[in-house]
Amino acid sequence: MRIGVFICHCGKNIAGVLDIKRLVEEAAKLKDVAYATDYVYLCSEPGQKEIQQKIKELELTHVVIAACSPKMHATTFARAVEEVGLNPYLLEIANIREQCSWVHHDAPEEATEKALEIIRAAVAKVSLAKPLAPITVPLTRKVLVIGGGIAGIQAALDIANGGFEVYLVERSPSLGGHMAQLSETFPTLDCSSCILTPRMVEVARHPNIHLFTYAEVKNVEGIVGQYKVTIEQKPRYVDPDKCTGCGDCAEACPVIVPNEFDQGLGARKAVYVPFPQAVPLVYTIDLEHCLNTKRLIVCEQCYHACGPKAINYLMEPKEIEIEVGAIVLATGYDLLPLEALKEYGGGIYPDVLSGLEFERLLSASGPTGGIVRRPSDGKIPKRVVFIQCAGSRDPEHGCPYCSKICCMYTAKHALLYKHAVPDGEAYVFYIDVRAAGKRYEEFVQRVMEEERIVYLRGKVSKVFQRKDKLVVWGVDTLSGMAVEIEADMVVLATAIVPSKNTADLAKLLKAPIDEFGFLNEVHPKLRPVESSAMGIYLAGAAQAPKDIPDTVSQASAAASKVLGLFSQEELSLEPIKAEVNLENCDGCAYCVDVCPFDAITLVVEEDGHKHVEVKKALCQGCGCCMATCPKEGINVAGFTLNQLKAQIHALLKEDEDD
């Protein structure tokens, strides 16, 4: 065995803290190490060539690279050693940057000692490594896109235009998501519907897209390349093949309820389409508010009004099973409920609105036809206060992050309000203005300077009612003066939070979420649209707050990842899978119970002997089984118990015989 140790400077990231010369000297003394050296940037092309040259020259059998996180460059180095004939699983990465130099930059001597221990452990582990071969599985070249907002629409169209079948599932009766609720979009003030509706129609007409609206994903089984998905199609109680979208049923319906699409500011009937440009333009009966129930039909007015006889009160939910090779999650976002912002009068005073509610007032298709009116009395507000960071950047509300789009849409709201009410006054309370997109800063400057919108730098402490006015107490931190404004309306830029079904879907797909509930990517810079669950890709605000351009860009990026995956006839999987040692396994089945991927089954032979069996395609190499087994009857290839023990002995500076 001839092990080569290569230590990277990573510029000054590592070499600026650690004693590289000492690391090389000590590494060269380790058992089975035939060569040790250092290089400024091992990930560079010359650095990789140096590794390859030494493998060939010195006939190295195993390699340790002490550098940055394996998340960053493990694939880079694996390809480099494979090109010169070394099995990539005889390579070990010792992370001496993130786990050492970065976190101990103020203690270089101790950090160097720790780096030596990390390298020593890596050498011990790789000395027991064995060559592994990838596992190949069939690839179903179809994709499921969950979410029919602009992210899901863009991803679906890009994949479908690439020649592959797409199943697009949206839980509401129509495509469009939150973008369909907007009046205009910043910074160009394009009509939202004018941009979105043609794409919605294109999705509905595309021969490669199977559209399921008013539907939800109920179950997902299998692995990347071979997912089996169950979709529940909820009953509309209106036959989509017969409905012409004429609206006669809605005119006849006697039940009026708040319209969710208008954020409760407008009304709809119990049989409805969410908005005039809905796709598909098929009516849905809301059985929760309809006078009829599943067991009792007391009202048939919509049935008699419907010329094509599309009304069917007896429709039942249907389950549709599909097979796909990849899944794109585009589940969008929700807003922090107004009720969580009591200090601003949220949920208490009807004239305290969220940004999305104000959008509906501004929209020509909204409840007031684009005329800005107070919900409380219908009067046109002559003074409006906009409060930014309402919940965002606020740990007390569980949203310490920036919601990214609020500065821009508040500027848009103020501008559109001034256009709608020229003699009105608009005030914006802000902490700072974050306008980082193309033409964004110019847009904000236009609002401040040309439209004469008053921006007050400071936080609002309280909003309360005084007669028919809303009193806003705040402070202007630039002047140090307390501010009191009597307003007719207050609009809160509430924090963006994950949509309510994101956590359930993530659990179903075994895709990780971050501490705030957004979907988590593998690497924020190098793999921003990939989940650590293979074959699961992320698009739009499901991953973090985003504006429309960023959402569309990420959706196209996710689509490109799917197209790259589908460029293969079959899929090659990592061989880091659980392996059963039949000599030790007694069939206790502890590992079966803990496996989160249902990859292990208990086998009972004819003679009564029991043992477990691993379905390699399902196994994700998590190691739960290995940690549970009391007999060392199961190991994860590449991370065997013997390798882990060797690492521990090396860290403790012990011989294995001690």
N, C-alpha and C positions, 0 to 999 in steps of 0.2 A: 504494500500500500504506500502510495506516494501522494501526500496531500500538499497542495499549494495554497498559501494564504496571501491574499492581495488586499492591501489596506488603502482606502481612498481618503484623500485630503478633503474632498468636497469643497474646494477653494479654501475658505477660512472657517466654514461651518464646522468642520471636524478638526482640522489642523490648527485653527486658532485657539483651541482649548486643550486638545490632547497632545501628548508627547509622541508623535508619530514614530520617531527613530526608536524610542524604547519599545513601542508596540511591535515593531518589526523584529527587533532583537529578541524579545521574549517569545514571540510567536514561532520564530525559527527553532527554538529549543523544545517545542512541544513534541510529544510522541507522534511518530509517523509523518511529521511535517518535513517535506523534502526541500521546500523553497518558500521564502517569505519576502515580500517586497511592498513598496508603496507607490502611489501614483496620484497626480493632482486631481484628475477627473476620470475615474475608471469607467464611467458610463459613456464617455466620449468615444468616438470611433478609434482614435489612437489607443485609448485605454483598453477597449475591448480587444484590439489587435494584440496588445501586450499580453493580455491573458491568454489569448489563443496561441500566440507564439510560444509561451512558456509551457503550455500544456503539451504541445508537440515536441518541443526541444527536450524537456525534462521527463516526458512520459508520465505526467501527473495523472493519477487515477481518481482523485477527489479534489474539490476546490471549495475554499471558504473565501467569501468576499465580505470584508468588514467595511460597511458603508452606511447608506441611509436605509430607510424602511423598505422591506421587501415589497410593500404595496407600490412603491415608486418604481423600482427597476428590476424586480425579480425576473420578469419576463424578458427584459433586455439581456440580462446576463445568462439566463437559461438558453436563449437562442444563440448567444455567442459561443458557449461551450459546446452546444449541440452541433454547431457548424464544423467543429474540428473533431467530431466523433465521440465526445464525452456525453454519457447519458445525463440529461439535465437534472435528474433527481439525485445525482451524486454531487450536487452543488448546494451549499448552505450559505444563507445571508446572515451575517452578524450585524445587527442594527446598533451602530455606535454613534449615530447622529441623534435621532429623536429620543432614544432611550439612554443617551449618555451625554454627549457634548452639549446638546441644546438645553437639557434640564439641569446640568451641573456646570454651566459656563463660569460660575464664580468660584469653583473649586477644582482647578485643573489637575492637581496631583491626585486627588481622590477620584476624579473622573477618569484619569488614565488607568488607575487601578481597576476601576469598574469595567473599563473597555477591555482590559486584559482578561478579566473573568468572562466577559461575553464572548470574546474570541476563543478562549479555552473551552467554553461550553459548546460552541459551534463546531470546533475541531473534534471534540469527543462525540458529538451527535453524528457528524458526517462520516466518521470512521466506521460506523455501523450501518451506513446507508447501503441500499441495494438498488440496482437499476430497475426502473419501473417503465411500463409501456402504457400509453393512453388507451382508454376504453372508447370504442366507437358504438354509437347508437343511431337508429334511424331518425330522420328529421322530417317532421310534418311541416311543410312550407306554407303554413297559414298562420295568421296572427289575430289575437284578440286585443282590441283597444277598449279600455273601460273608461268611459267619460266622453260625453258628446259636446263639450265646450270647444273653444277655438283650438286648444291643444290637441284634443282627441280628433277633431276634424282634420287638422293639418297633418297629424301623424298618419291617419287613415288614408288620406288622399295621396300622400307621398308613397306609402307602401303599395297601395292599389295601383298607382301609376307605374310602379316598378314591376307590375305583372303578377302580384300575389294576392290571394284572397284575404279579405279583412272582415272580421266580425266586430262591428261597432255597437257597444251596449251603453245606453243612456237611461238612467233611472226615471227621469221626468218624461212627460208626454212628447216633448219636442227637443230637437237639437238646439244648440245656441249657448247654453250656460249663462254665466253672468254677463258676458259681452253683449248678449242680446238685450239686456236690460239697460245698457248705456244709451245716453242721448247722442253724445258726440265723443270722439276720442282725441286725446292730446298727442302731440302738440299741433297737429294739422287741423283739428276740429272736423274731421271727416265724420259723416253720419255712420254710426256703428252698424246699423242694419244694412246700409248700402255696401259695406265691406263684407259683412258676415253672410247675408242671405244668399248671395250667389254660390258661396262655398257649401252652405247647407244643402242647397238644391243639387249641387254637383255630387255631394255624398249620396244623396237619395237616389240619384240616377246612375251612379257609377256601376258598371257591370261586375266589378270585382269586390264591391262592398255589400255585405249583408247587414242591414240596419235593424237593430232592435231597440226601439224606444219604449218607455214605460216598462222597463225590464231591469232585472238585477242579476248579478252573478251570485249564485248560491253555493257552489262548491267547485273546488279545483283540486285535481289529483295528478300525480305523475311528476315528470321532470322536464327540464328544458328539452325541447324537440318533440316531446310526447305528452303535452298537457291534455287532460280530459276535463272539460269544463261543463258545468250544468248551469244553464241560464233559465231563470224563471220569467216567463212573459206574463205580466199582470193583465187581467181582463180590463179592457176599456168599456165593455158593454156596448160598444159601437163597432160594427164590422168594418175594419179598415179597407176591405176590398169593395165595399158598397158605398162608404161615406164619400160624399162629394165636397165636403167642407162648406156647404151652403149656409149653415147657421140657423136653419129653420127650427131645429130642435132647441137651441139656446133661447130663441125668441119665445118659444112656447113654455119653457121651464119656469115654474113659479118660485123657485128657490134662489135667493140671492145671498152670496157669502163673500167675505174678503178675498181679493185676488192676490195670491202669493207672488205672482210675477210683478205686480205693482207694489210689492212689499206691504200689502195690507191697506194701502192708501186708496185703492180702487176696489171695484166689486166685479164679480163674475157670477154666472149661473152654476148650478150643480152639474150641468153638461156644458163643456167649454173646450176651447183651445187656449193655450197660455197667452198667445199674442198673435196678431194678424198674420205675421210672416212665418208662423210655425211650420216646421218640417219634421214629420209629415203633417199635412193639414187635415188631420183626422180628429174628430171630437172625442172627448173622454167623459164618461159619467163618473163623478166623484161620489162613490157610494156612501162615504162617510156623511155627506150632507144631503144626498138624495132622499126623497121621502120614501122611496122603496128600500127594501132590504133584500138580503139573499133569500129570505123565506117568505116575505110578504110584499106583494106589489099593490100599492094603493094609488099610484099616479102613473098614467100612461100618456101624458100630454106630449112628451117628446116623441114617443113612439108613433102617435097619430099624426104629428106634424112632419115626420120624416118621409119624404117622397120615395126614396130608394129602399125604405124599410131596412135601414142599417142598424137600428137599435135592437140589441139582443140582451135582455136582462139575465139570460141563463149562461152567459159566457163564464168559463172557469179558467183559473191559472193554468198555464201550460209549461212543462219543462222541456227544454231543448238541450240536447247533448251534442257538443262539438269537440273536435280534436284540433289543437293548435300547437305550433312549435315555439311560440314566443308570446309574451303579453306586454302591452304598453299600458301603464297606469297614468291616467290623465284625469284624476278625480276632482281637480279644482280646489276651491277654497270656500270658506264661509266667513262671515264677519263676527267679531266679538259681539255678543248680544248687547243691545242698549241697556238692558236691565242690569248689566254688570258695571255700568258707569253711573251710579246713583249720584255721585258728586256733581255730575254735569246735568242732572235731571233726566238721565236716560231711563225710559220706561215709566217716568212719572208725569212729565208734561208732554202733551201731544205735539207741541211745536218744536221739540228737540228731536232732530232727525239724524239718521245715519247717512253717510255719503250715498249709498245705493238708493235710499228713499228719495233723496234730493234729485238723483238722476231721473227717477220716474216722474217727478214733478216737471223736470226740464224737457222730458221727451214729448215729441208731438203725438206719440201713440200712448202716452201715459194717462193717468186718471183725470188730469186737468187740461189735456190737450196742449201741453207745453207752457201753459200760463202758471207761473209760480204763485201758489195760494197756500195760506196756512191751513193745516189740517183741522185746527180747532174751530175756526169760524169762516174759512173760505176767503178771508181778506188777503190782499196782496201785501206781503211784508215790505216795509220801507227801510228796514235796517236788519241786516243778517250778520251774525257772528259765526265764523268758521273756526273750529278748534282742531288743530292738528295733534297727532300723537295721542289720540284718545284711547288709551290702553296700550298702544305700542310703546316700546322702550320703557316699559313700566313693569318691573318684577312683581309688584303687588297684584297685577292682573294676569300674571303668568305669561306675559308677552314681552320679555326684555329686549327682543329683537326689533329692528326697524321693519315696518311693513312695506317699505320701498316705493309704493305708488302714491302714497297719500299726499305728499307735497305737490305732486303734479296734478292730481285730480282735484285737490282743493283750489289750486290756481285756476283750473278749468271751470270749476263751479262758480268761483267768484266772477270770472269773466262772463260766463253765460248768464249769471244772475244780472249783471250790469246791462247786458244786452236786452234781457227780458224786462228789466225794471230800470230804465235809464236814470230816473231820479232817486233810485235807491242807494243806500250806503252799505258797503261791505267791509268787514274787519276780519283779519286773519291773525289768530294767535299761533305762534310757531316757536319751536325750540331752535331749530336751524333749518335751512332749506336744502334738501338733497335732490338736485336736478342733474343727474349724471348721464342721461341719455342724449342721443343726437338731437339737437335743436331744443333741448329741454330748458337749458339755462336762459336761452333767448326768449322762450315762451314765458317763463316766470318774470323776466325783466319787463316784457311787454305788459303783463298784467299789472305789475307794480307802477310802471312809469306812464304808460299810455292810458290804461283804464283807471288809474288813480285809486287802486285798491289799497287800503291802509293795512300794512303789515306791522304787527306788534310782537316784538320778540319777548316771549315770556310764557309762563304757565298760567292756566286758569285754575283757580282754587275752588270755585263754587258757581253753580248756576241755580237760581231760584226764581219763583214767580212773585211778581209784584203787580197786583191788579191784572191788566191784560198784557203785561210786558214780562219778558224774561230778563232778569238782571244777571249780568256776567261780571263776576269779580275776578280780576287777574292782576298781573303786574307787568310793566314794561321794564325789562331788565337793562335796557340800554340807557334809559333815563333814571331808573331806580324809583319810578313813581307807581303808586297803586292806580289801577284803572277800574272804573265801573262803567259798564255800557248797558243801557236799556235797549233790548233788541226785540224784534217781532218774531224772530226765528233763530234757532241755533242749529248748526250742522256739525256733527262730529265725524272726524276722520277716524273711524273705529279700526282697531287692529284686525289684520287678516289672520285667520286661524285655519287649520286643516278642515276640510269638509267632514261632516259627521260620520261618513261611512269609511273614511280612510283607514282608521285603526283596525276595523273589522276585516277589511280587504287585506291589509298588510299581514294580519294574523293568519288569514286563510292561505295567503301566498308565501308565508314565512319570509316576508320582506321586512327588513328592519325600519323602524321609525326613530326620529331623534327625540330629544327630551321634550320638544314642544308638540310632537305628534305629526310633523311633516315626514314624508318618505325620505330615507337616508340613502345617499349615493355611496358608491364604493370609494371614490376619491374626488374631492371637490375640484381639483384642477385637471387631472388626467382622465378621470372616468365619471364625469358629472351627470350622465344620464343613465348609468347602469346601477342596478341594485346588486347587493352581494348575493341575492338569490338569482342563480343563473337563468338567463332567458327572460328576466323581468326588467323592463326599461321604464324610465320616469320621464314625464313631460309636464311642463307648466307649473302652476302654483301648488300642485300636490307635493312638490319637493321643497318649495320655499316661495315667499311672496315674489311675484313677477309682474311686469307690465306686459302689454300685448306683444311688442316686438321680441322681447326675451322669451316669452311663452312660445311664440311661433318658431323661433330659432331652435329652442330646445326640443320642440315636437319634431321638427325636421331632423335634428340630430338623433333623436331616439329612433326615428324611422330609418335613418341611414345605418344604425347599428343592427336593426332587424334585417335590412337588405343585405348587410354584410354577413350576418348569420345564415341567411337563406341562400347565399352564393355557394354553399356547400351541399353536396348530395347527402352526406351523413355527418353526424356531429362527433367531434372528438372531445372526450371528457377527461379531466384530471384523474390519474390513477390513485389519488390519495383517498382510498376507500378502506372500509373495515374488512378485515380478513379473519376467518375463524381458524383457531388452532384446535383441530378435532381431538387431539390427544388430551387437551385440558378441558374442553367444553363438556359439561355434564347435563346440558339442557335445562338449567335452572330458569332460563328465560327472563332474568332481570333486565338484560339488554333489550329485549323485545318491548318491555313496558316503557323504557325511557327514550327509545328512539323517536325523535320528533318528526322523522320523515317516513315512518312505517316501512323502513328498508330491511328490517330483520324479521324473520319468521321462524317459528319452532317446527322442527321436523321430527316425527316419531317413526323410527324404522319398524319393520315387521317384527323384529326380535324385541321390540320395546325400548331399544336404545334411543335416547333423545340427544339432539344437538340443534344449534341454530344455523340458519343459512342467511347470507347477505345478498340482497338484490343490488348489485353494484351500480346499476343505472340510477337507483333511487338514493343511494347513500351519498351524503355530502361531506363525509369525513370529519364530522364535528367532534367525535371522540367521547360522546356521552356513554356509549356502550362500553368502551374500554375502561372508563372511570368507574363504572358500576360493577363490572365482572369481578367476582371474588377469586376466580381460579386462573386469571390471566389467559382466558380462553379466546379472547378476541383482541386484535390489534389494528390500529390504523396504519396502513402502509405509509412510510415516510416519517411517521411519528410513533414508532413502536415504544412499548414500555421500556425495552432495553435501551433505546436511544434516549428516552427521557431520563432514565436512571443515570446513564452515562453523563448527561448534561449536569445533573444535580451533583454527582461525584466531582465533576470538574469544577463546578462553582465552589464546592466545599474544599477543594484542593485535596481530595482523598483518592486513594487507589480503590478500585472496585472491590479488591479483596479485603479491604480494611473492615 
